[in-house]
Amino acid sequence: MNHFNIVICISLSVFFPSLAQTTSANTKLLAVGTTSEVIEKEVGPNTVIYSYRQKDHKNDKIRANDHTNHLITNENDSFEYPSMKVSHGAVLPFEFIFDGSANSQAGIEAQEFYFNTLMNAPELNKIIYQDIETTRERLNNAGIYDAKDLNYFDMPLIAKIVGAGILVTAKITINTSSTAESTNNDIQLYNTETIFKIYNKDGKPIFFKKEAPFTPTSKNSYQLALNYFMKQTPYYHKL
């Protein structure tokens, strides 16, 4: 065993004693390539930050598993948590499933719709919402680009990454079908379900709404549900 491998083994044995219990996906991630090098950067009570040499994929920049909440960053990258504003809200990228497939762009559009709706009448908001570009930048800096990347982290860690104590999330599922209104005219139908949740900085759900599937003729009908949910949250002044 050469000096390089000894360094890796010592680092892992000291900082990751539960590594053997992690999922196979995370084991594979740490084992990618023969030139990967683990460099410990910071150790906290719940978080270990370290860098490694592996830049084949854009989302290799950061990952976390269910056991250690550790962050993985590329070599020469540094990641610092922003200051935590417990009473501020952040609207995260929404998950959007269209005909069984994740649609990242539609999820971002849904996120932007909700945020822009909040900002249409900011005086009705009981809390301050973090600018969506700030949220996006902080998530991107941590290697999170859309809703599917959020699945690698628990909510307390996401709260630390964005620096907000109130996290708004949603999952929109649409399945299409068509029906013949007459012999010459087909109508596209969108079987839509919207799930809306808000978490606090500790990952505890503090608001939950679910709209049962219904079948409108517009893909964007989920916006009506989001607008309704917004007015039901504890952070909105009802007129």
Residue pairs with C-beta under 8 A, 6 or more apart in sequence:
1 9
4 37
7 37
8 37
8 38
11 38
11 39
11 40
11 50
12 19
12 38
15 40
15 43
15 48
15 50
16 48
16 68
16 70
18 67
18 68
19 27
19 30
21 67
22 65
22 66
22 67
22 68
23 65
23 66
26 63
26 65
29 60
29 63
29 72
30 36
30 38
30 52
30 72
32 54
32 56
32 60
33 53
33 54
33 56
35 53
36 52
36 53
36 54
37 52
37 53
37 75
38 50
38 51
38 52
39 50
39 51
39 52
39 75
40 48
40 49
40 50
41 49
41 50
41 51
41 73
41 78
42 48
42 49
43 49
46 69
46 156
47 69
47 70
47 71
47 157
47 160
48 68
48 70
48 71
49 70
49 71
49 73
49 79
50 70
50 71
50 72
50 73
51 72
51 73
51 74
51 75
51 76
51 77
52 72
52 73
52 74
52 75
53 74
53 75
54 60
54 74
55 74
58 143
58 145
59 143
59 145
59 149
60 72
60 74
60 143
61 72
61 73
61 74
61 77
61 142
61 143
62 71
62 72
62 73
62 79
62 142
62 143
62 144
62 152
63 71
63 72
63 143
63 152
64 70
64 71
64 72
64 152
64 153
64 154
64 157
65 152
66 154
69 153
69 154
69 156
69 157
71 79
71 142
73 79
73 143
79 141
79 142
81 160
81 161
81 163
82 138
82 162
82 163
83 163
84 159
84 160
84 163
84 164
84 165
84 201
85 128
85 130
85 163
85 164
85 165
86 165
86 201
87 127
87 128
87 165
87 166
88 127
88 128
88 129
88 130
88 163
88 164
88 165
88 166
89 127
89 128
89 129
89 130
89 164
89 166
89 167
89 168
89 235
90 129
90 130
90 135
90 162
90 163
90 164
90 166
90 167
90 168
91 111
91 114
91 115
91 118
91 129
91 130
91 132
91 135
91 168
92 111
92 135
92 139
92 147
92 150
92 158
92 162
92 167
92 168
92 169
93 104
93 107
93 108
93 111
93 136
93 139
93 146
93 147
93 150
94 107
94 108
94 110
94 111
94 114
94 147
94 169
94 170
94 171
94 172
95 102
95 107
95 147
95 148
95 169
95 170
95 171
95 172
96 102
96 103
96 104
96 106
96 107
96 110
96 147
96 171
96 172
96 174
97 103
97 171
97 172
97 173
97 174
98 106
98 174
98 176
99 174
99 175
99 176
100 175
102 147
102 148
104 145
104 146
104 147
104 148
106 172
107 146
107 147
107 172
108 146
110 170
110 172
110 222
110 223
110 226
111 132
112 132
113 223
113 226
114 168
114 170
114 226
114 230
115 129
115 132
117 226
117 227
117 230
118 125
118 129
118 230
119 129
123 237
124 236
124 237
124 239
125 235
125 236
125 237
126 234
126 235
126 236
126 237
127 166
127 235
130 162
130 163
130 164
134 162
135 162
135 164
138 161
138 162
138 163
139 145
139 149
139 161
139 162
142 161
143 149
144 150
144 153
144 158
144 161
150 158
150 169
153 161
154 203
155 167
155 199
155 201
155 202
155 203
156 201
156 202
156 203
158 167
159 165
159 167
159 199
159 200
159 201
159 202
159 203
160 201
164 201
165 200
165 201
166 198
166 199
166 200
166 201
166 206
166 235
167 198
167 199
167 200
167 201
168 197
168 198
169 196
169 197
169 198
169 199
170 194
170 195
170 196
170 197
170 226
170 229
171 194
171 195
172 192
172 193
172 194
172 195
172 222
173 192
173 193
173 194
173 213
174 190
174 191
174 192
174 193
174 219
174 222
175 190
175 191
176 188
176 189
176 190
176 191
177 188
177 189
177 191
177 215
178 186
178 187
178 188
178 189
179 186
179 187
179 189
180 186
180 187
181 187
187 217
188 217
189 215
189 216
189 217
190 215
190 216
190 217
190 218
190 219
190 221
191 213
191 214
191 215
192 211
192 213
192 214
192 215
192 216
192 221
192 222
192 225
193 210
193 211
193 212
193 213
194 210
194 211
194 222
194 225
194 226
194 229
195 208
195 209
195 210
195 211
196 207
196 208
196 209
196 210
196 225
196 226
196 229
197 205
197 207
197 208
197 209
198 205
198 206
198 207
198 208
198 233
198 235
199 205
199 206
200 206
206 234
207 232
207 233
207 234
209 229
209 232
211 225
211 228
211 229
214 221
230 236
231 238
